[in-house]
């Protein structure tokens, strides 16, 4: 089946079209509901079966539900319950699965589907998250740390003289200005955090992982990190589409 996949994050929203096991027609929007709604409407004429929606911003869920209802689009908000219902061949070893973000579950489902297990999935967004799925295809838990933009913003907001560093650009050999010094500290320090998290998790679980990364800052942060990450920009949308597809195939679609 075809589905419109929607991923609402803290700083941006992604919209794509799931069809034949792939995601295409991807658009990204910075906190603009009208533009995201318009993208969904453009895709709705392609014989889609509904909107597969996931969000980490609860205050926007009602707006999306009303939008889908007004346009008579079948709508399903993905949650932890779908992880077992969708016949993904994955299970959760987690005390309170209802506290896991739907985006993290979608990332995990897509990563195992596309790259196999064991896999360590890292999402470089407003927050940095990592999830461990072991060789027996069990979600064992994860890591949450400040994302790169939060590190940048905190330096600016909590000091009197430090400027707001622009994201992007090369890492200098050494800081020859305040901004260069901040850039060096942020990039090298952040890469060090990621490297240490990956290394420690590998030690904790006694094996190496397939390393998969997604999120808006993945490509920039991981440049020259010296680790074999596969960067998959559409991983979360792929996971949303995969879960919706498996739910409908099993007669558990939940679209309404």
N, C-alpha and C positions, 0 to 999 in steps of 0.2 A: 504493500500500500504506500501511498504518498502522504506525508504529513508536513505541515509547517512546524518547524522547531524554533522555539523561543527560549533564549537564555538571558534572564534579567540579572545583571550583576550590580555591584555597588556603584560603579562609575560608568558603565556602558551596558547596552543591550545588543545582543546578536540575534539575527533572524536568518533562517535558512530553509531550504527545501530538502526533505528526506525522500529519496526515491531509489528503489533497486539497491538498497544497502549503501547508498552514498549520500553525502550532503553537498548541495550546490546552491548557487544564487545567494551567497552569504552577504549580509549587510550588517554594519555596526553603527550604533547610534549613541551619542553621549547625552544621556538623560533627556531624550526627546521622545515622549510618548506619541505625539502625532506622527512623527516620521516613522517610528517603528510600526504603528498601526497601519500606516500607508503601505509599508513594505509587505505586511501580512496580507493586505487586501490585494496587492498586485499578484502575490503568489497564489491566492485562493482560487483563481480561475483555471488552475492546472489539474483539476480533478482530485484535490486532496481530501483525505479522510478526516481531517481535523487538525487542531493545534495542540502539539505536545509542548507543554509549558513547564519550565522550571525557573525558580527564583530564589534569591537570597535577600530580597527586599520585600518583606510582607506587606508593607503599606501600599505597594503597587498591585498586589494580587487582585483586589476588588476591581480596579480600573480595567485590568485585562479580562476579568471574567465578564464584566458588563459589556466591554467591547465585543467579545466573542458572542455573547448572548444577543446583542443588538443586531449583529450581522448573521446570526444563526449559524455560526461556525461551531461544530462539535469541539469540545474543549476538555483537556485532561491535564491536571497539574500533577507532575511526577513527584512521588514521595518515597520514603524508605520502604513502604509496603510493597511497592512495585518491584523492588529488588528481588524478592522471592517469588512474586506472582508472575513475573515476566518470563520465566523459564530461561534464564540467562546462564544457568550452570554455575552460578556463584552463590555464596552464602555469607552471612555476616556473623562474625565472632566479636560482638560489641555489646556492652551492657545496656546502653540506651540508644538503640538505632534511630529512634525518632529525632535525636539531636544532630544527626549527620546531615549536612547540607545536601540538597538534591543535586547540586552541581557536582559535588564530589562523587556521589553515587553514579552519576552519568559518566563522569570521567573514567571511573573504575570499569564500568561495563564496557565502554568503548575501547579502553586500553587492552583489556583481556581479549575482546573480540578481534582486535586488529593486530595485537603484538604478542599475545599469549601470556602465560604466567610461569614463574613469578614476575611481577612487575611492580615498579615503584612509580606512581603517577604524581607529578608535581605540577601545580597550577600557579602561575605567576600573575596574580591579579592585584587588587587592592590589598588583599592578604595573600601570603604564601601558604599553600597547603600541600601536604604530601600524604599519600595513602599507600599502604602496603597490602598487596594481594599475593599470597604465597602460592607455591606450586600446586597445592590442592584446591586452588581457586576459592580461597576464603579471605574475605576482608578482615585483616587483623587489627586495624587501627591506623592512626596517622599522626601528623604533625601540623600545627598551625603556628605561624609566625607572622610578624609584620611584613606586609608587602613593600616593594621598593618605593612606591609613591608615599607610603606612610612614613618611611624612614626620612625621605626628603622633606616632607611637610613638617615633621616633628622638629627637625633642626631649625627650620625657618620660624616656626611658631613659638618655640621655647627659648630662643636666644634673641638678644637685642640687636645684634649687628649682622648676623649671618644672612645672606640673601637667599632667595628661593631659587634653588638650583634647577636649571632646565633639564628635563629628562632627554635621554638620547646623547649622541656624540661619542667620541672616542675617549678612552681612559688615558690620561696623560702619564708620562714616565714618572713625573713627580709634580706636586702642586707648586706652580710658580705664581699663583694668585689665590685669593680666598676661594673663588669658585672652583678652580682646578684642584685645590686641596680637598674641598668637599667632594668633588667628583671622584677623585682617586679613593678617598676613604669609603665613599658609598659603594662604588662598583667593586673594588677589590674586597672590601669587607663583606659585601653581600654575597659575592661569589664564594668567599670563605665559609660563610654560614651555610650556604647550600651544599658545598662540598663536604663539610663536616656532618651535616644531617644525613646525607647519602651514605657516607662511610660508616657512621655509627649504626644506622639501620642495617647495613650489610653485616656488620659484626653481630648485632643483636639477633639476627635471624640466620646467621651462619651460612649465608649464600649470597651470590650476586643477584641483581635484578635486571630485567629489561628496564631501561630508564626512558620514560616518556614524559614530555613536558608540553604544556599548553598555557594559554593566557597571553595577554598583551605585552608583557615584559619578558617573556621567555627568551626570545631570540637575542635580545640585547644583553640580558644578564648572563646567558650561557655562552656567549661568544668567548672563545679561548679558555673555557673553564677546564678543558682537558678531561672531560668525561663523555662517554658515548651516548648522549641524549638524542632521542628522536623527537623533534619538535612537530607537533600536530596541532595546527591552528584551529581546526574544526572539531577537536576531540569531544567537547562538551555537547555540541549540537548533534554529533554522531551518536553519542550515548542517549540523548533524548529521543532521537528517531528510532534507535535500536530497541529501546525499552517499549516505546509505543507500538512498534511493529510486532514485537513478541507478545505483548498484551493482547492485541487484536487477533493475532494468529491463534492464541489460546482461548479466545472467547471471553477475555477479561478486560476489554478495552477501556471501559470506564468513561468513554467520551459522551458528553451530554451538553 
